[in-house]
Amino acid sequence: MKKQVSLLIILMVISQIAFSQINMEDSTVRTIAYWEIKETNSYHIALESFEIIDNDTSNWNEISYVVDMEILDSTESSYEVSWTYRDFVLNLGERDSAYQNLMEKLMTISEGSLVKFRTDEYGAFQEVTNWEDISEFYRKSGDTLKSMFGNIPQIDAMVDQTFTIYRTKNSIETQSIKDVLQFLNFHGAEYKLGEELSGILYSPNVLGKNRLETQVYVLLEEIFPEDNDYRIVSFSEANAEQLTSETRLVLKTMMPKATEEELNGLMAEVGSLSNTVENVSVIHGWGWPIYSEEIRSVGSDQKIKVEIRTIEIL
């Protein structure tokens, strides 16, 4: 019996070494997904957001929920993954009662909603595969919400604005699945302890993919071999000049009849623009993030919107 137990332990150790992404000999890690079909994990996600105007904080709110992640399929070149959303909890602080009532009903409708996406063989994000279902789901949900409130024009406009991010494949992939993108932020690359990596990437925005030039820095801060995990951080900052030109294009798209003078006035009101993202994650050797915190700051010298999202395995 003892020999059988010892053999089992040896086989487990060999298996872990064979698939481990942590190499202590050269202090490197590879963030690669080693996921099995039908494998599942659940995560608690909390999103805190607020605005900063003249050093004062306003419009604070927090939404938390649970995601059940399942590996639907696995091939030599990809993973098919599903996220099912549940257990929403909403705290809107001092927001008005009408908005709070609308958001509470939205959370109820969103219970059990599903996002399916594909990654490459390393776990790096590729695309949302059920975006048409998502778009149709929220179109119907929007109609339901409008009916609930008696088709009041002010409420209808608020619903339409809230659901804008679900209208197209691009808007869903760039605006409504930030939790998925944060989860997979480091997948698909190799990192060396204490060695800062930097480079230019092209990020998507509301106008399309790969439009926004972004300076990115990544640092593997610490390796914990006893736990088979590691802590890694990143910081990215969008090109300020390009951000300004892209914002002008967005305004022109939203206001096609606006004159150049009117657009110039709006841009002057907006001020100098910035868009930064900070991420710190602890990732297990099998490619499952254990904890992740991301801080997004988007705005100008007039107003900054901050989003702090934490993802924690249950």
Summary of the structure (lengths in Angstrom):
residues: 314
radius of gyration: 22.0
end to end distance: 34.8
largest distance: 84.7
contacts: 904
relative contact order: 0.14
helix: 33%
strand: 44%
